[in-house]
């Protein structure tokens, strides 16, 4: 007789991309992931790379809230609920293209601050 595996012992990973509806990446976007099934689950903060791609390895199976953080975001934060299963899971964030002013291009969310040069 076989014993069914405990679903909470299964491990998966989450990867995705943060980009605009036009497909342009949002480089260095800041994200936060929090487990919803376990109130004691730690919160993990992460940052997308220069292409807007991110990956979170070794997550226990279950439901998680994935938040896109950014001070320029119209609502301050956006979040989605993702379900992690054993293996690789994918979730993309798509932000609407925004134009501020006539020829303005908004700075990417979570982009590192410009460094001042002292002479």
TIPAKE-643271 format. One record per atom (N, C-alpha, C): residue number from 1; residue in three letters; chain; atom name; x, y, z. Coordinates in Angstrom, 3 decimals. Example, Ala and Ser with C-alpha at 12.3 -4.5 7.8 and 13.67 -1.06 7.14 Angstrom:
2
+-----+---------+--------+-------+----------+----------+----------+
| num | residuo | cadena | atomo |        u |        v |        w |
+-----+---------+--------+-------+----------+----------+----------+
|   1 |     ALA |      A |     N |   13.190 |   -5.690 |    7.800 |
|   1 |     ALA |      A |    CA |   12.300 |   -4.500 |    7.800 |
|   1 |     ALA |      A |     C |   13.200 |   -3.300 |    7.800 |
|   2 |     SER |      A |     N |   12.850 |   -2.250 |    7.080 |
|   2 |     SER |      A |    CA |   13.670 |   -1.060 |    7.140 |
|   2 |     SER |      A |     C |   12.900 |    0.030 |    7.870 |
+-----+---------+--------+-------+----------+----------+----------+
# end
This chain:
119
+-----+---------+--------+-------+----------+----------+----------+
| num | residuo | cadena | atomo |        u |        v |        w |
+-----+---------+--------+-------+----------+----------+----------+
|   1 |     UNK |      A |     N |    0.837 |   -1.173 |    0.000 |
|   1 |     UNK |      A |    CA |    0.000 |    0.000 |    0.000 |
|   1 |     UNK |      A |     C |    0.885 |    1.240 |    0.000 |
|   2 |     UNK |      A |     N |    0.599 |    2.182 |   -0.885 |
|   2 |     UNK |      A |    CA |    1.411 |    3.392 |   -0.946 |
|   2 |     UNK |      A |     C |    0.720 |    4.528 |   -0.199 |
|   3 |     UNK |      A |     N |    1.561 |    5.362 |    0.388 |
|   3 |     UNK |      A |    CA |    1.053 |    6.511 |    1.140 |
|   3 |     UNK |      A |     C |    1.164 |    7.734 |    0.228 |
|   4 |     UNK |      A |     N |    0.066 |    8.513 |    0.053 |
|   4 |     UNK |      A |    CA |    0.169 |    9.693 |   -0.798 |
|   4 |     UNK |      A |     C |    1.146 |   10.709 |   -0.230 |
|   5 |     UNK |      A |     N |    1.846 |   11.373 |   -1.114 |
|   5 |     UNK |      A |    CA |    2.821 |   12.386 |   -0.689 |
|   5 |     UNK |      A |     C |    2.093 |   13.574 |   -0.074 |
|   6 |     UNK |      A |     N |    2.716 |   14.157 |    0.922 |
|   6 |     UNK |      A |    CA |    2.180 |   15.365 |    1.552 |
|   6 |     UNK |      A |     C |    2.377 |   16.519 |    0.578 |
|   7 |     UNK |      A |     N |    1.263 |   17.160 |    0.076 |
|   7 |     UNK |      A |    CA |    1.431 |   18.221 |   -0.915 |
|   7 |     UNK |      A |     C |    2.256 |   19.395 |   -0.422 |
|   8 |     UNK |      A |     N |    2.269 |   19.640 |    0.897 |
|   8 |     UNK |      A |    CA |    3.047 |   20.767 |    1.411 |
|   8 |     UNK |      A |     C |    4.542 |   20.501 |    1.343 |
|   9 |     UNK |      A |     N |    4.936 |   19.239 |    1.142 |
|   9 |     UNK |      A |    CA |    6.361 |   18.932 |    1.057 |
|   9 |     UNK |      A |     C |    6.888 |   19.084 |   -0.364 |
|  10 |     UNK |      A |     N |    6.010 |   19.298 |   -1.338 |
|  10 |     UNK |      A |    CA |    6.441 |   19.488 |   -2.711 |
|  10 |     UNK |      A |     C |    7.006 |   20.894 |   -2.873 |
|  11 |     UNK |      A |     N |    8.057 |   21.008 |   -3.673 |
|  11 |     UNK |      A |    CA |    8.737 |   22.290 |   -3.845 |
|  11 |     UNK |      A |     C |    8.669 |   22.704 |   -5.312 |
|  12 |     UNK |      A |     N |    8.443 |   23.978 |   -5.514 |
|  12 |     UNK |      A |    CA |    8.428 |   24.533 |   -6.861 |
|  12 |     UNK |      A |     C |    9.209 |   25.828 |   -6.883 |
|  13 |     UNK |      A |     N |    9.277 |   26.433 |   -8.040 |
|  13 |     UNK |      A |    CA |    9.926 |   27.733 |   -8.164 |
|  13 |     UNK |      A |     C |    9.014 |   28.632 |   -8.987 |
|  14 |     UNK |      A |     N |    9.256 |   29.922 |   -8.905 |
|  14 |     UNK |      A |    CA |    8.453 |   30.898 |   -9.623 |
|  14 |     UNK |      A |     C |    9.371 |   31.793 |  -10.430 |
|  15 |     UNK |      A |     N |    9.050 |   31.977 |  -11.688 |
|  15 |     UNK |      A |    CA |    9.810 |   32.908 |  -12.512 |
|  15 |     UNK |      A |     C |    8.837 |   33.699 |  -13.366 |
|  16 |     UNK |      A |     N |    9.298 |   34.835 |  -13.847 |
|  16 |     UNK |      A |    CA |    8.443 |   35.655 |  -14.683 |
|  16 |     UNK |      A |     C |    9.163 |   36.888 |  -15.163 |
|  17 |     UNK |      A |     N |    8.384 |   37.803 |  -15.699 |
|  17 |     UNK |      A |    CA |    8.934 |   39.013 |  -16.287 |
|  17 |     UNK |      A |     C |    7.996 |   40.167 |  -15.977 |
|  18 |     UNK |      A |     N |    8.556 |   41.315 |  -15.661 |
|  18 |     UNK |      A |    CA |    7.791 |   42.530 |  -15.428 |
|  18 |     UNK |      A |     C |    7.982 |   43.400 |  -16.666 |
|  19 |     UNK |      A |     N |    6.866 |   43.714 |  -17.337 |
|  19 |     UNK |      A |    CA |    6.974 |   44.489 |  -18.571 |
|  19 |     UNK |      A |     C |    5.727 |   45.321 |  -18.819 |
|  20 |     UNK |      A |     N |    5.830 |   46.232 |  -19.755 |
|  20 |     UNK |      A |    CA |    4.710 |   47.082 |  -20.150 |
|  20 |     UNK |      A |     C |    3.875 |   46.360 |  -21.214 |
|  21 |     UNK |      A |     N |    2.671 |   46.871 |  -21.478 |
|  21 |     UNK |      A |    CA |    1.820 |   46.247 |  -22.492 |
|  21 |     UNK |      A |     C |    2.489 |   46.252 |  -23.861 |
|  22 |     UNK |      A |     N |    3.382 |   47.198 |  -24.095 |
|  22 |     UNK |      A |    CA |    4.119 |   47.256 |  -25.362 |
|  22 |     UNK |      A |     C |    5.171 |   46.155 |  -25.452 |
|  23 |     UNK |      A |     N |    5.457 |   45.492 |  -24.320 |
|  23 |     UNK |      A |    CA |    6.487 |   44.457 |  -24.286 |
|  23 |     UNK |      A |     C |    7.804 |   44.953 |  -23.738 |
|  24 |     UNK |      A |     N |    7.938 |   46.271 |  -23.552 |
|  24 |     UNK |      A |    CA |    9.182 |   46.827 |  -23.016 |
|  24 |     UNK |      A |     C |    9.364 |   46.384 |  -21.568 |
|  25 |     UNK |      A |     N |   10.546 |   45.892 |  -21.209 |
|  25 |     UNK |      A |    CA |   10.762 |   45.442 |  -19.834 |
|  25 |     UNK |      A |     C |   10.767 |   46.611 |  -18.851 |
|  26 |     UNK |      A |     N |   10.445 |   46.318 |  -17.615 |
|  26 |     UNK |      A |    CA |   10.583 |   47.288 |  -16.534 |
|  26 |     UNK |      A |     C |   11.795 |   46.821 |  -15.728 |
|  27 |     UNK |      A |     N |   12.979 |   47.362 |  -16.039 |
|  27 |     UNK |      A |    CA |   14.196 |   46.892 |  -15.391 |
|  27 |     UNK |      A |     C |   14.217 |   47.204 |  -13.902 |
|  28 |     UNK |      A |     N |   14.790 |   46.288 |  -13.152 |
|  28 |     UNK |      A |    CA |   15.032 |   46.448 |  -11.717 |
|  28 |     UNK |      A |     C |   13.759 |   46.678 |  -10.902 |
|  29 |     UNK |      A |     N |   12.621 |   46.180 |  -11.396 |
|  29 |     UNK |      A |    CA |   11.367 |   46.293 |  -10.641 |
|  29 |     UNK |      A |     C |   11.506 |   45.545 |   -9.320 |
|  30 |     UNK |      A |     N |   10.915 |   46.102 |   -8.265 |
|  30 |     UNK |      A |    CA |   10.951 |   45.472 |   -6.954 |
|  30 |     UNK |      A |     C |    9.682 |   44.657 |   -6.737 |
|  31 |     UNK |      A |     N |    9.842 |   43.444 |   -6.211 |
|  31 |     UNK |      A |    CA |    8.736 |   42.527 |   -5.977 |
|  31 |     UNK |      A |     C |    8.791 |   42.003 |   -4.557 |
|  32 |     UNK |      A |     N |    7.648 |   41.550 |   -4.058 |
|  32 |     UNK |      A |    CA |    7.573 |   40.922 |   -2.743 |
|  32 |     UNK |      A |     C |    6.662 |   39.707 |   -2.862 |
|  33 |     UNK |      A |     N |    7.065 |   38.595 |   -2.234 |
|  33 |     UNK |      A |    CA |    6.240 |   37.390 |   -2.242 |
|  33 |     UNK |      A |     C |    5.968 |   36.964 |   -0.804 |
|  34 |     UNK |      A |     N |    4.710 |   36.602 |   -0.528 |
|  34 |     UNK |      A |    CA |    4.281 |   36.218 |    0.819 |
|  34 |     UNK |      A |     C |    3.371 |   35.004 |    0.700 |
|  35 |     UNK |      A |     N |    3.642 |   33.980 |    1.503 |
|  35 |     UNK |      A |    CA |    2.791 |   32.802 |    1.531 |
|  35 |     UNK |      A |     C |    1.435 |   33.124 |    2.135 |
|  36 |     UNK |      A |     N |    0.362 |   32.602 |    1.537 |
|  36 |     UNK |      A |    CA |   -0.986 |   32.846 |    2.043 |
|  36 |     UNK |      A |     C |   -1.519 |   31.681 |    2.863 |
|  37 |     UNK |      A |     N |   -0.988 |   30.478 |    2.647 |
|  37 |     UNK |      A |    CA |   -1.485 |   29.306 |    3.355 |
|  37 |     UNK |      A |     C |   -0.891 |   29.159 |    4.747 |
|  38 |     UNK |      A |     N |    0.244 |   29.775 |    4.988 |
|  38 |     UNK |      A |    CA |    0.913 |   29.689 |    6.286 |
|  38 |     UNK |      A |     C |    1.125 |   31.107 |    6.818 |
|  39 |     UNK |      A |     N |    0.396 |   31.488 |    7.873 |
|  39 |     UNK |      A |    CA |    0.537 |   32.846 |    8.386 |
|  39 |     UNK |      A |     C |    1.938 |   33.170 |    8.904 |
|  40 |     UNK |      A |     N |    2.734 |   32.160 |    9.176 |
|  40 |     UNK |      A |    CA |    4.099 |   32.372 |    9.675 |
|  40 |     UNK |      A |     C |    5.127 |   32.382 |    8.549 |
|  41 |     UNK |      A |     N |    4.678 |   32.248 |    7.313 |
|  41 |     UNK |      A |    CA |    5.605 |   32.216 |    6.181 |
|  41 |     UNK |      A |     C |    6.330 |   33.556 |    6.057 |
|  42 |     UNK |      A |     N |    7.627 |   33.517 |    5.860 |
|  42 |     UNK |      A |    CA |    8.372 |   34.782 |    5.743 |
|  42 |     UNK |      A |     C |    8.064 |   35.491 |    4.430 |
|  43 |     UNK |      A |     N |    8.200 |   36.797 |    4.454 |
|  43 |     UNK |      A |    CA |    8.070 |   37.614 |    3.252 |
|  43 |     UNK |      A |     C |    9.433 |   37.676 |    2.589 |
|  44 |     UNK |      A |     N |    9.468 |   37.520 |    1.271 |
|  44 |     UNK |      A |    CA |   10.727 |   37.613 |    0.538 |
|  44 |     UNK |      A |     C |   10.639 |   38.786 |   -0.430 |
|  45 |     UNK |      A |     N |   11.620 |   39.681 |   -0.355 |
|  45 |     UNK |      A |    CA |   11.717 |   40.781 |   -1.302 |
|  45 |     UNK |      A |     C |   12.735 |   40.398 |   -2.367 |
|  46 |     UNK |      A |     N |   12.461 |   40.780 |   -3.595 |
|  46 |     UNK |      A |    CA |   13.379 |   40.472 |   -4.672 |
|  46 |     UNK |      A |     C |   13.338 |   41.594 |   -5.700 |
|  47 |     UNK |      A |     N |   14.282 |   41.567 |   -6.611 |
|  47 |     UNK |      A |    CA |   14.366 |   42.594 |   -7.636 |
|  47 |     UNK |      A |     C |   14.583 |   41.926 |   -8.983 |
|  48 |     UNK |      A |     N |   13.836 |   42.392 |   -9.972 |
|  48 |     UNK |      A |    CA |   14.015 |   41.895 |  -11.330 |
|  48 |     UNK |      A |     C |   15.357 |   42.379 |  -11.871 |
|  49 |     UNK |      A |     N |   15.831 |   41.707 |  -12.891 |
|  49 |     UNK |      A |    CA |   17.107 |   42.130 |  -13.494 |
|  49 |     UNK |      A |     C |   16.860 |   43.237 |  -14.521 |
|  50 |     UNK |      A |     N |   17.894 |   43.574 |  -15.280 |
|  50 |     UNK |      A |    CA |   17.790 |   44.663 |  -16.258 |
|  50 |     UNK |      A |     C |   16.798 |   44.377 |  -17.375 |
|  51 |     UNK |      A |     N |   16.419 |   43.106 |  -17.551 |
|  51 |     UNK |      A |    CA |   15.432 |   42.726 |  -18.565 |
|  51 |     UNK |      A |     C |   14.043 |   42.523 |  -17.973 |
|  52 |     UNK |      A |     N |   13.879 |   42.861 |  -16.698 |
|  52 |     UNK |      A |    CA |   12.589 |   42.698 |  -16.043 |
|  52 |     UNK |      A |     C |   12.306 |   41.274 |  -15.593 |
|  53 |     UNK |      A |     N |   13.284 |   40.381 |  -15.693 |
|  53 |     UNK |      A |    CA |   13.074 |   38.983 |  -15.335 |
|  53 |     UNK |      A |     C |   13.396 |   38.737 |  -13.867 |
|  54 |     UNK |      A |     N |   12.621 |   37.815 |  -13.253 |
|  54 |     UNK |      A |    CA |   12.853 |   37.458 |  -11.858 |
|  54 |     UNK |      A |     C |   12.652 |   35.955 |  -11.685 |
|  55 |     UNK |      A |     N |   13.210 |   35.427 |  -10.587 |
|  55 |     UNK |      A |    CA |   13.058 |   34.003 |  -10.260 |
|  55 |     UNK |      A |     C |   13.141 |   33.835 |   -8.754 |
|  56 |     UNK |      A |     N |   12.235 |   33.023 |   -8.223 |
|  56 |     UNK |      A |    CA |   12.249 |   32.680 |   -6.800 |
|  56 |     UNK |      A |     C |   12.335 |   31.156 |   -6.723 |
|  57 |     UNK |      A |     N |   13.475 |   30.610 |   -6.312 |
|  57 |     UNK |      A |    CA |   13.617 |   29.152 |   -6.229 |
|  57 |     UNK |      A |     C |   13.074 |   28.619 |   -4.905 |
|  58 |     UNK |      A |     N |   12.791 |   27.344 |   -4.881 |
|  58 |     UNK |      A |    CA |   12.481 |   26.590 |   -3.661 |
|  58 |     UNK |      A |     C |   11.348 |   27.183 |   -2.825 |
|  59 |     UNK |      A |     N |   10.156 |   27.209 |   -3.405 |
|  59 |     UNK |      A |    CA |    8.962 |   27.605 |   -2.664 |
|  59 |     UNK |      A |     C |    8.123 |   26.359 |   -2.405 |
|  60 |     UNK |      A |     N |    7.640 |   26.227 |   -1.185 |
|  60 |     UNK |      A |    CA |    6.746 |   25.106 |   -0.877 |
|  60 |     UNK |      A |     C |    5.463 |   25.263 |   -1.677 |
|  61 |     UNK |      A |     N |    4.852 |   24.171 |   -2.075 |
|  61 |     UNK |      A |    CA |    3.592 |   24.232 |   -2.811 |
|  61 |     UNK |      A |     C |    2.559 |   24.981 |   -1.994 |
|  62 |     UNK |      A |     N |    1.740 |   25.770 |   -2.662 |
|  62 |     UNK |      A |    CA |    0.695 |   26.516 |   -1.977 |
|  62 |     UNK |      A |     C |    0.404 |   27.823 |   -2.672 |
|  63 |     UNK |      A |     N |   -0.407 |   28.648 |   -2.015 |
|  63 |     UNK |      A |    CA |   -0.799 |   29.940 |   -2.563 |
|  63 |     UNK |      A |     C |    0.101 |   31.047 |   -2.019 |
|  64 |     UNK |      A |     N |    0.463 |   31.977 |   -2.903 |
|  64 |     UNK |      A |    CA |    1.321 |   33.100 |   -2.548 |
|  64 |     UNK |      A |     C |    0.751 |   34.378 |   -3.135 |
|  65 |     UNK |      A |     N |    1.014 |   35.495 |   -2.458 |
|  65 |     UNK |      A |    CA |    0.705 |   36.795 |   -3.011 |
|  65 |     UNK |      A |     C |    2.012 |   37.373 |   -3.529 |
|  66 |     UNK |      A |     N |    2.014 |   37.757 |   -4.798 |
|  66 |     UNK |      A |    CA |    3.177 |   38.365 |   -5.427 |
|  66 |     UNK |      A |     C |    2.825 |   39.817 |   -5.687 |
|  67 |     UNK |      A |     N |    3.609 |   40.725 |   -5.113 |
|  67 |     UNK |      A |    CA |    3.342 |   42.158 |   -5.230 |
|  67 |     UNK |      A |     C |    4.410 |   42.832 |   -6.084 |
|  68 |     UNK |      A |     N |    3.957 |   43.761 |   -6.896 |
|  68 |     UNK |      A |    CA |    4.860 |   44.647 |   -7.628 |
|  68 |     UNK |      A |     C |    4.888 |   45.942 |   -6.841 |
|  69 |     UNK |      A |     N |    6.074 |   46.340 |   -6.381 |
|  69 |     UNK |      A |    CA |    6.219 |   47.536 |   -5.565 |
|  69 |     UNK |      A |     C |    6.822 |   48.652 |   -6.397 |
|  70 |     UNK |      A |     N |    6.425 |   49.876 |   -6.114 |
|  70 |     UNK |      A |    CA |    7.034 |   50.995 |   -6.826 |
|  70 |     UNK |      A |     C |    6.385 |   52.305 |   -6.461 |
|  71 |     UNK |      A |     N |    7.200 |   53.285 |   -6.190 |
|  71 |     UNK |      A |    CA |    6.690 |   54.575 |   -5.766 |
|  71 |     UNK |      A |     C |    5.999 |   55.332 |   -6.889 |
|  72 |     UNK |      A |     N |    6.259 |   55.032 |   -8.134 |
|  72 |     UNK |      A |    CA |    5.619 |   55.741 |   -9.239 |
|  72 |     UNK |      A |     C |    4.346 |   55.050 |   -9.708 |
|  73 |     UNK |      A |     N |    4.036 |   53.932 |   -9.128 |
|  73 |     UNK |      A |    CA |    2.852 |   53.178 |   -9.525 |
|  73 |     UNK |      A |     C |    1.603 |   53.958 |   -9.130 |
|  74 |     UNK |      A |     N |    0.594 |   53.952 |   -9.964 |
|  74 |     UNK |      A |    CA |   -0.608 |   54.749 |   -9.704 |
|  74 |     UNK |      A |     C |   -1.299 |   54.352 |   -8.402 |
|  75 |     UNK |      A |     N |   -1.283 |   53.082 |   -8.040 |
|  75 |     UNK |      A |    CA |   -1.908 |   52.628 |   -6.800 |
|  75 |     UNK |      A |     C |   -0.885 |   52.328 |   -5.710 |
|  76 |     UNK |      A |     N |    0.380 |   52.580 |   -5.961 |
|  76 |     UNK |      A |    CA |    1.407 |   52.275 |   -4.975 |
|  76 |     UNK |      A |     C |    1.892 |   50.843 |   -5.077 |
|  77 |     UNK |      A |     N |    0.975 |   49.890 |   -5.206 |
|  77 |     UNK |      A |    CA |    1.335 |   48.476 |   -5.308 |
|  77 |     UNK |      A |     C |    0.302 |   47.764 |   -6.165 |
|  78 |     UNK |      A |     N |    0.694 |   46.669 |   -6.749 |
|  78 |     UNK |      A |    CA |   -0.221 |   45.754 |   -7.438 |
|  78 |     UNK |      A |     C |    0.134 |   44.363 |   -6.996 |
|  79 |     UNK |      A |     N |   -0.853 |   43.501 |   -6.903 |
|  79 |     UNK |      A |    CA |   -0.552 |   42.138 |   -6.493 |
|  79 |     UNK |      A |     C |   -1.429 |   41.142 |   -7.239 |
|  80 |     UNK |      A |     N |   -0.914 |   39.923 |   -7.313 |
|  80 |     UNK |      A |    CA |   -1.648 |   38.794 |   -7.875 |
|  80 |     UNK |      A |     C |   -1.438 |   37.608 |   -6.952 |
|  81 |     UNK |      A |     N |   -2.395 |   36.700 |   -6.949 |
|  81 |     UNK |      A |    CA |   -2.246 |   35.458 |   -6.212 |
|  81 |     UNK |      A |     C |   -1.774 |   34.391 |   -7.180 |
|  82 |     UNK |      A |     N |   -0.714 |   33.688 |   -6.805 |
|  82 |     UNK |      A |    CA |   -0.188 |   32.601 |   -7.633 |
|  82 |     UNK |      A |     C |   -0.235 |   31.311 |   -6.830 |
|  83 |     UNK |      A |     N |   -0.445 |   30.208 |   -7.531 |
|  83 |     UNK |      A |    CA |   -0.444 |   28.895 |   -6.899 |
|  83 |     UNK |      A |     C |    0.811 |   28.175 |   -7.361 |
|  84 |     UNK |      A |     N |    1.655 |   27.820 |   -6.399 |
|  84 |     UNK |      A |    CA |    2.909 |   27.130 |   -6.700 |
|  84 |     UNK |      A |     C |    2.665 |   25.626 |   -6.606 |
|  85 |     UNK |      A |     N |    3.055 |   24.931 |   -7.641 |
|  85 |     UNK |      A |    CA |    3.003 |   23.463 |   -7.674 |
|  85 |     UNK |      A |     C |    4.429 |   22.968 |   -7.868 |
|  86 |     UNK |      A |     N |    4.642 |   21.695 |   -7.670 |
|  86 |     UNK |      A |    CA |    5.983 |   21.136 |   -7.864 |
|  86 |     UNK |      A |     C |    6.463 |   21.456 |   -9.277 |
|  87 |     UNK |      A |     N |    7.708 |   21.856 |   -9.409 |
|  87 |     UNK |      A |    CA |    8.283 |   22.201 |  -10.706 |
|  87 |     UNK |      A |     C |    8.352 |   23.703 |  -10.894 |
|  88 |     UNK |      A |     N |    8.435 |   24.132 |  -12.143 |
|  88 |     UNK |      A |    CA |    8.580 |   25.543 |  -12.495 |
|  88 |     UNK |      A |     C |    7.209 |   26.167 |  -12.736 |
|  89 |     UNK |      A |     N |    6.978 |   27.336 |  -12.155 |
|  89 |     UNK |      A |    CA |    5.738 |   28.080 |  -12.319 |
|  89 |     UNK |      A |     C |    6.086 |   29.454 |  -12.869 |
|  90 |     UNK |      A |     N |    5.197 |   30.029 |  -13.669 |
|  90 |     UNK |      A |    CA |    5.465 |   31.307 |  -14.309 |
|  90 |     UNK |      A |     C |    4.341 |   32.298 |  -14.042 |
|  91 |     UNK |      A |     N |    4.706 |   33.536 |  -13.753 |
|  91 |     UNK |      A |    CA |    3.737 |   34.628 |  -13.580 |
|  91 |     UNK |      A |     C |    4.375 |   35.916 |  -14.064 |
|  92 |     UNK |      A |     N |    3.775 |   36.564 |  -15.051 |
|  92 |     UNK |      A |    CA |    4.263 |   37.846 |  -15.539 |
|  92 |     UNK |      A |     C |    3.423 |   38.976 |  -14.957 |
|  93 |     UNK |      A |     N |    4.036 |   40.143 |  -14.800 |
|  93 |     UNK |      A |    CA |    3.338 |   41.372 |  -14.446 |
|  93 |     UNK |      A |     C |    3.343 |   42.241 |  -15.694 |
|  94 |     UNK |      A |     N |    2.183 |   42.737 |  -16.091 |
|  94 |     UNK |      A |    CA |    2.096 |   43.615 |  -17.242 |
|  94 |     UNK |      A |     C |    1.563 |   44.956 |  -16.766 |
|  95 |     UNK |      A |     N |    2.362 |   45.979 |  -16.962 |
|  95 |     UNK |      A |    CA |    1.994 |   47.336 |  -16.582 |
|  95 |     UNK |      A |     C |    1.569 |   48.099 |  -17.827 |
|  96 |     UNK |      A |     N |    0.533 |   48.928 |  -17.719 |
|  96 |     UNK |      A |    CA |    0.125 |   49.715 |  -18.893 |
|  96 |     UNK |      A |     C |    1.202 |   50.715 |  -19.283 |
|  97 |     UNK |      A |     N |    1.291 |   50.971 |  -20.580 |
|  97 |     UNK |      A |    CA |    2.202 |   52.006 |  -21.065 |
|  97 |     UNK |      A |     C |    1.654 |   53.342 |  -20.596 |
|  98 |     UNK |      A |     N |    2.538 |   54.192 |  -20.060 |
|  98 |     UNK |      A |    CA |    2.122 |   55.506 |  -19.575 |
|  98 |     UNK |      A |     C |    2.932 |   56.577 |  -20.262 |
|  99 |     UNK |      A |     N |    2.274 |   57.621 |  -20.624 |
|  99 |     UNK |      A |    CA |    2.957 |   58.782 |  -21.191 |
|  99 |     UNK |      A |     C |    2.558 |   59.976 |  -20.353 |
| 100 |     UNK |      A |     N |    3.526 |   60.610 |  -19.739 |
| 100 |     UNK |      A |    CA |    3.297 |   61.785 |  -18.906 |
| 100 |     UNK |      A |     C |    3.799 |   62.998 |  -19.655 |
| 101 |     UNK |      A |     N |    2.914 |   63.874 |  -20.050 |
| 101 |     UNK |      A |    CA |    3.331 |   65.017 |  -20.848 |
| 101 |     UNK |      A |     C |    3.463 |   64.592 |  -22.297 |
| 102 |     UNK |      A |     N |    3.922 |   65.492 |  -23.126 |
| 102 |     UNK |      A |    CA |    3.916 |   65.196 |  -24.542 |
| 102 |     UNK |      A |     C |    4.965 |   64.165 |  -24.969 |
| 103 |     UNK |      A |     N |    6.180 |   64.302 |  -24.588 |
| 103 |     UNK |      A |    CA |    7.218 |   63.364 |  -25.015 |
| 103 |     UNK |      A |     C |    7.919 |   62.713 |  -23.832 |
| 104 |     UNK |      A |     N |    7.234 |   62.624 |  -22.701 |
| 104 |     UNK |      A |    CA |    7.871 |   62.094 |  -21.494 |
| 104 |     UNK |      A |     C |    7.889 |   60.577 |  -21.519 |
| 105 |     UNK |      A |     N |    8.960 |   60.023 |  -21.037 |
| 105 |     UNK |      A |    CA |    9.074 |   58.577 |  -20.855 |
| 105 |     UNK |      A |     C |    9.281 |   58.362 |  -19.373 |
| 106 |     UNK |      A |     N |    8.353 |   57.630 |  -18.707 |
| 106 |     UNK |      A |    CA |    8.491 |   57.461 |  -17.264 |
| 106 |     UNK |      A |     C |    9.709 |   56.618 |  -16.896 |
| 107 |     UNK |      A |     N |   10.272 |   56.921 |  -15.750 |
| 107 |     UNK |      A |    CA |   11.401 |   56.136 |  -15.241 |
| 107 |     UNK |      A |     C |   10.888 |   54.759 |  -14.844 |
| 108 |     UNK |      A |     N |   11.696 |   53.709 |  -14.972 |
| 108 |     UNK |      A |    CA |   11.254 |   52.372 |  -14.593 |
| 108 |     UNK |      A |     C |   11.005 |   52.273 |  -13.094 |
| 109 |     UNK |      A |     N |    9.983 |   51.502 |  -12.725 |
| 109 |     UNK |      A |    CA |    9.670 |   51.287 |  -11.321 |
| 109 |     UNK |      A |     C |   10.821 |   50.565 |  -10.643 |
| 110 |     UNK |      A |     N |   11.203 |   51.038 |   -9.498 |
| 110 |     UNK |      A |    CA |   12.239 |   50.368 |   -8.732 |
| 110 |     UNK |      A |     C |   13.637 |   50.561 |   -9.284 |
| 111 |     UNK |      A |     N |   13.787 |   51.419 |  -10.281 |
| 111 |     UNK |      A |    CA |   15.115 |   51.639 |  -10.853 |
| 111 |     UNK |      A |     C |   16.032 |   52.236 |   -9.792 |
| 112 |     UNK |      A |     N |   17.286 |   51.839 |   -9.778 |
| 112 |     UNK |      A |    CA |   18.199 |   52.406 |   -8.788 |
| 112 |     UNK |      A |     C |   18.324 |   53.898 |   -9.000 |
| 113 |     UNK |      A |     N |   18.479 |   54.663 |   -7.934 |
| 113 |     UNK |      A |    CA |   18.591 |   56.096 |   -8.074 |
| 113 |     UNK |      A |     C |   19.852 |   56.497 |   -8.847 |
| 114 |     UNK |      A |     N |   19.752 |   57.604 |   -9.543 |
| 114 |     UNK |      A |    CA |   20.907 |   58.100 |  -10.283 |
| 114 |     UNK |      A |     C |   21.992 |   58.479 |   -9.288 |
| 115 |     UNK |      A |     N |   23.213 |   58.201 |   -9.635 |
| 115 |     UNK |      A |    CA |   24.336 |   58.522 |   -8.745 |
| 115 |     UNK |      A |     C |   24.878 |   59.881 |   -9.101 |
| 116 |     UNK |      A |     N |   25.157 |   60.654 |   -8.077 |
| 116 |     UNK |      A |    CA |   25.743 |   61.972 |   -8.299 |
| 116 |     UNK |      A |     C |   27.243 |   61.837 |   -8.437 |
| 117 |     UNK |      A |     N |   27.784 |   62.584 |   -9.353 |
| 117 |     UNK |      A |    CA |   29.215 |   62.598 |   -9.545 |
| 117 |     UNK |      A |     C |   29.790 |   63.828 |   -8.888 |
| 118 |     UNK |      A |     N |   30.769 |   63.621 |   -8.052 |
| 118 |     UNK |      A |    CA |   31.443 |   64.763 |   -7.437 |
| 118 |     UNK |      A |     C |   32.760 |   64.975 |   -8.149 |
| 119 |     UNK |      A |     N |   33.035 |   66.215 |   -8.407 |
| 119 |     UNK |      A |    CA |   34.258 |   66.544 |   -9.160 |
| 119 |     UNK |      A |     C |   35.217 |   67.256 |   -8.250 |
+-----+---------+--------+-------+----------+----------+----------+
# end
